[in-house]
Amino acid sequence: MSVPIELNILRQQIDEIDSQLVELLARRAKITAEVGKYKSQVGLPIYVPEREAELIAKRRAEAEQQNVSPILIEDLLRRIIRESYHTQNVEYLCTNSQIKKIVVVGGAGALGRIFVDMFKRSGYSVQLLEQHDWPHADSILSDAGLVLVAVPIKLSESVICKLTCLPLDCVLVDITSTKQKPLAAMMAVHAGPVLGLHPMFGPDVPSLVKQIVVVCHGRHAEQYEWLLQQIRIWGGVLQQTTAKEHDDAMVFIQVMRHFCSFVFGSHLASENPNLQQLISLSSPIYRLELAMVGRLFAQDPALYADIIFDNEDSVALLTEFSVKFNQALALVENNNKGEFIKQFYKIGSWFGDYSKQCLISSRKLLLKADDDRSLSEDR
């Protein structure tokens, strides 16, 4: 089927504009790379939320003046800005040049490797301490200014208890996803500065920009402030809380979420529906939900077993959840729609304005999910 000449002309004009967009993006990328170099020299953080918000607000206003959708411009800018953070993700200012050496226990692991890489990019001397290195641990640790424990949850306390000969001014840190027990173990074994961290991201993140790192203070905070500043320079967002508050929150944030995904995935596997058909028939929101379940089973099962099994409050909370599930099921069994709606309103009241915020913010995710639908899914 031949294409009308008028349509061909219009398409050529669009192609020319698209090529200009590519050239502009290339120019922008070169400039943002220079921005990254400057920030690394003076120690400015990669991510500055105020600057990003100001930039987006200005471009949205310009879009409105030219009858262009401000939502479109914001979506484009956020994607471009995210890419620019990656171009800036090269090297960083070292916030404590007095540190002779950083030792990462378990640095060959997936999450440990991220910190090893970031420390090296910041100019620190880094050495790994793996299982086969323990016969030489004393010499490896003798001049360490920072020891970061990055081992599986089930090994954390036993490994920490081995760190009995650290220099007094050495900062001892762990990045385990539970905090009370590891922090207590570090406080008991080391008289110097102690800090508990929980990076709220997995090993597949392209950078630390906008990634949450939970901070649970231990002892002598002034002696590890340089480390917190280093994480800020990397682009990380620090959220401070106590170890107990952290562990209480993680029961809801991690344990419940992962356990529900596990059960949902288990039920799907036992029922054995046509997975491709489920995907092809799903709207973006359901594909995203299914993707979150599927994502779980593409990762290390031992990690998620540790998260779920090693939290002392897991059984009590999950048992209570099963009670709520059965109560909700009873409403369906008894065809009690009125009580269901009543409870629906009550729960919505608890969420308050957050529900409306989620409705708005999720639209962006749904549009992205719809854009990513492949041709094979549509067939």
Buried (B, 14 or more C-beta within 10 A) or exposed (E): EEEEEEEEEEEEEEEEEEEEEEEEEEEBBEEBEEBBEEBBEEBBBBBEEEEBEEEBEEBBEEBEEEEEEBEEBBBBBEEBBEBBBBBBBEBBBBBBEEBEBBBBBBBEBBBBBBBBEBBEBBBBBBBBBBEEBEEEBEEBBBBBBBBBBBBBBEBBBEBBEBBEEBBEEBBBBBBBBBBBBBBBBBBEBBEBBBBBBBBBBBBEEEBBBBBEBBBBBBBBEEBBBBBBBBBBBBBBBEEEBBBEBBBBEBBEEBBBBBBBBBBBBEEBEEEEEEEEEEBBEBEBBEBBEBEEBBEBEEBEEEBBBBBBEBBEEBEEBBEEBEEEEEEEEEBEEEEEEEEEEEBEEEEEEEEEEEEEEEEEEBEEEBEEBEEEBEEEEEE
